[in-house]
Amino acid sequence: MKIAIQGEKGSYSDEAARRFFQEQEYLPLSKRFLEEVFDSVETGEADYGVIPVENSSTGSIRKSLDLLLERDVKVVGEVKVRVRHALLGVRGARLEDIEVVYSHPEAISQCEGFLKSRGWEVIPSFDTAGAAREVAERGDKRRAAIASERVAELYNLEVLARDIQDLPHNTTRFFVITSEGEWPRDADTTSAFFATRHVPGALWRALGVFARRNINLLWLESRPIRREPWNYSFFVEFEGSLWEGYVRDALEELENESIWVKVLGTYKRTSAL
């Protein structure tokens, strides 16, 4: 089994894949960009992809939502990973030596308070593990990376500071995407995109299809349609499985109340860590 992830071994996406697939043997396909993860799934290079979609402190991963709307994949799983960031430097480095810090933009945002209290230069990287690898290869005591402590072991780095994220219970949600296969039978959550007409009350009527069936909404967010300036779609996640008739009925009525509907998938929602 081949699993596409953004980032290298030791990244949080890698950890999410290991947690979701557990004891199953798989080959991780490391990609630099999220688009490449979707490419791998669509072309069949990868059986599955694992993508970040939401963080408990910084909100939605907007690039992931946009790609879910645009690409031909379906969501069949969800996994949550507790994110505990550490500042990693080369062996022998001290906190007072650091001048430059590398990491993924999301990790930088999640450690804003820690970074603002220092005058370091902060440089975005493609992923946390890749940032750590770069620091290890440079061998410069003035450079550090924000990543997990597990990465320190992989690249023989030293932990200069632990738990530097702004919020102690920092957690990232990941979706498992694929292009083939049926929906999991134990699914209890469904997500979709839809676009409403530009008339008064259009969104209210669209959301009414869920309220009338007593379906609980878990997440609702508007996203610009990138190829249609000033037009917006809505991402919705709600309780219920596509195996259940009342969910299919709700989506059918939603199509009547919308310009279009794209069902992303149905999956088992994991409990909070």
N, C-alpha and C positions, 0 to 999 in steps of 0.2 A: 504494500500500500504506500502511495506517495502523497505526502501532505505538504502543500505550499504554505509558507509563512513569510511575513515581512520581517527581515532581520536574520541574525545568525544564531548559532547554537548558544543557548544561555539567555536569549531575549525572552521577554514576557510572553510573546506569541509562541515561542518554543515551549515554554512552560505550560501554556494553555493547551497546546496540542498534546503534550505528554499526559496532562491531567484528563483530557476528554477521552483519548484513545487508550489510556491506561496500559494494560499489558500487551496490547496488540503491537506486532512488529510493523514499523513503518520507516520510510526514508524521508527525512525532512528536506524540502527544497527551499533553500534560502533565497529570498528575493529582496531587492533594494526598495522597490516601490510597491504600494498597494495594488496599482494597476497590473503589475506583473503576477500577483497572486491570482487575480481574476482571470488574466490571460491563461495561466496554467490550468485552471479549472475548466474554462471554456474549450480549450483545445484538447483536453484529455491528457495533458502532460502530468497533471496531478489528479488523484482521485477526489481529494478534498482540499479546501483552503481554510485557514483559520485567520479571522480578521478582527481587530478591535472595533467595537461599535459605541462604547459608552464608558465613561469613568465617573466614579462616585463624587469626585471633587471638581472636575472640569467639564462634565457634561458629555454630550454626544461627540463622536469622532465624525465630523461632517464629511470628510472625504470618503469614508466608508459608506455612509448613507447615500451619497451621490452615486457611487459606483454600484450599489445595490439596486438603485433605480434604473441605471443605464445598462447594466450588463445582464446577460441571460444565465443567471444562476439561481439556485434556491437555497433557503436556509433550512437546515435539518438538525441543528444542535446549538446549544449555548453552554458556555462555561465561564465561571468567574475566577479571577486570580487576584489574590491579595498582593498589592504592590508595595513593597518595602524598599525604598531607594537608599542606596549607599553611595558615598563619595569614594572613588577608587583611584589610587595613585600607584606609581611604580615602587618597588621595594626600596625602603630607606627614605621615602618622601615623608614630609611632615605637613600638617595643615597650613602652617605659615609659609611653606614654599610655593603653594599653588598660586598661579596667575591666570591660567586658562582652563575652562571646563567645557567638555563636550558631552552632548547627549541628544536624544530625540526631543523634538519640540514639546511633545506632551509631557515628558518627564521633567523638562525644564520648567514648564508651567506649573507642574505639581509640587515643585520645590522652590517656588518663587520667594517665599519668606526667608528660607535659608540662604539663597543666593543674593538677595537684596542686602543682606547684612554684611556683605563682603564686596570688595571692589574688583571682582574677577571679571575677565572677559568671558562671555558665554557664547559658544559656537554650536549651532544645531548640527546634528548628524542624522543619518538615515535610520539608525536604531540604537538602542542602549548598548547591546552587546558589541556592535560594530565600533561604537565610540570607545569602549573599553579596550578592544583589540588595537585600535589606533594608538591609544595611550601606551599600551604595552610595547608596541613596535617602535615608537619614538624613543622610549626610555628616558624621557625628560622629566625630572622631578617637579618642574613648574606646571606640568599638565596633569589633569585629572578627568575622570568620567563619572557620570551618574548612571548607575546600573544596579542590578541585584548583587547580593553578596556571592551568589553562586557563580557569577561571572568572574569574580576575583580569583576563585579557584581555577577556572578554566585558563586564565591568562596570567597566572602567577602575579597578581596585583595585591596591593595592601589596602585594607579598609581604613580610610582616614576618618570617616564619620558614618554613623548608622542612623537609619530611620529619619532621613532629612526631609521627607515629604511633609507638606503643610498640615495635612489631616492624618491622624493616626490610623483610621480605618479606610485607607485609600484602596479602592478595588476597581478593577477594569473588567468589563464584560466583553466576551468574544463570541462571535457567531461562527459556526461551522457551515461552510457552503460547499455545494456540489452541483454537478450538472445532470446527474443520473440517479436512479434509485427512487424508492417510494418514501412517503412520510413515515417517521417513526410512530409506532402504534401507541407508545406511552406519552405522546405529545399532549401538552395542556395549554400551550400558548401559540398564538398566531400573529404574524405581522404582515402589513401590506402598505402600499402607497396608493393614494387616490388624488384626483384633481377635481375641484368643484367649478361650477359655472360662476361667472361674475355677475351674480344677482343677489339681492338682499336675502339673508337667511339661508344661503346655500350650505354653509358649513354646519349650521344648526340642524338642518334637515338631514344632512349626511350622518352626523353623529347620532341622530335620533334612531337610526337602525339598530344601534347597539343598546341604547337606553331602553327601547321597547322590549328587548329580549333579556334585559337584566344582565348584559355582558359588561364586565368591568374593564375599563381602559387602563392600561399600565403606562403608556407613553404616547404622547401626541406632539408632533413637531412639524413646523412648516419648513420646506426647503425650496430655494429657487430652482426652477427648471433651467439648467445651464444653457441649453440651446434655444430657449425662449425667454428673452429678457423681460423682466417684470411679471412673469407668470410663475406661480408657485404650486407645489404639490404638498401633500400632507403624509407624513409617515405615522402610522398608527400601529401600536402593539396592544393586544388585548388577550384576556383569558378565554380559553376554549380551543378546541382542536378542529382541524379540517375534516376529521373523521366524524364529527358531530353534525347532525342535520341543521340545528339551529344556527350554527356558525356559517354553514354554506348558505342558508337562507339570508342571513344578515349581509353577507358579501354580495349575494345576488341583488338584494334591494339596494345596496350601496352603489352598484353599477348603474341602477336606474336613477340614482340621485347625483351621479357624478359624470364628468366627461369621460374618464377612464379609471380603471382600477388595475393595479398590478399586485397580485398576491406573492409575497416573498417566500413564505414557508410556514411550517408548523413544527414545533419542537418542544422538548421537555425543559421547563424553566428550572434552573438550579437554585437552591436556597442560598441566602446571603452567608458570606464567610464570617 
